[in-house]
Amino acid sequence: MAQKTLVIDLDRCTGCGACETACKMENNVALGVYYNKLHEIGPVGTFPNLKGYWLPHVCQQCRDAPCVAVCPTHATYQTKDGQVLIDKKKCIGCKLCMKACPYGARSFNAELKVVEKCTLCHHLQEVGEKPACVKACCAHARFFGDIDDPNSDVSKAIAAAGKENVHSMPDHGNHPSVRYILHKKQGDWLKNPPKMI
């Protein structure tokens, strides 16, 4: 089995916004719409003992994606390596997938009248490249690969961080695959992280 996904090291993320910008430029994302959105968490504590971090929010590439299950035209589908994609030619803009996503990671393109989201830059993967956000991250906080392959970049990053420092978005039975690395010295993982928008 395979599950292509992202691992994001929040200890390294500086909140510079390069991932947001690279994503928007590579995928021609409309103004006011994000496939990748940064949220500032904190700071909390009493000066000078403050904690805080940046939380990049993306499609969670769920193993049991509810957006796939509700799509009446099968426009939203899952690849053999676990990636959730949208066939815009089949999308009728009903927005059922938007309602089904527990993370608010989908947006409606009013001009094209279709739903859009992060594709992990599938078009770049097809030519042997990594997603634009991974390539643009100046802090090297983003890793991409097959989380089921122990020799992948994502699996190695998780192993190096230690199980207690690896987190995921709340699981509503959909099994999100994206992982976040966050050590206690940097901040406390939120039990209810903010939605994308």
HELIX and SHEET records of a PDB file:
HELIX    1   1 ALA A   18  ASN A   27  1                                  10    
HELIX    2   2 PRO A   66  VAL A   70  1                                   5    
HELIX    3   3 LEU A   96  ALA A  100  1                                   5    
HELIX    4   4 HIS A  122  GLN A  125  1                                   4    
HELIX    5   5 ALA A  132  ALA A  136  1                                   5    
HELIX    6   6 ASP A  153  ALA A  161  1                                   9    
HELIX    7   7 LYS A  163  ASN A  165  5                                   3    
SHEET    1   A 4 ARG A 142  ASP A 146  0                                        
SHEET    2   A 4 LYS A   4  ASP A   9 -1                                        
SHEET    3   A 4 ARG A 179  ILE A 181  1                                        
SHEET    4   A 4 VAL A 166  HIS A 167 -1                                        
SHEET    1   B 2 ASN A  36  THR A  46  0                                        
SHEET    2   B 2 ASN A  49  VAL A  58 -1                                        
SHEET    1   C 2 THR A  76  GLN A  78  0                                        
SHEET    2   C 2 VAL A  84  ILE A  86 -1                                        
SHEET    1   D 2 SER A 107  ASN A 109  0                                        
SHEET    2   D 2 VAL A 114  GLU A 116 -1                                        
END                                                                             
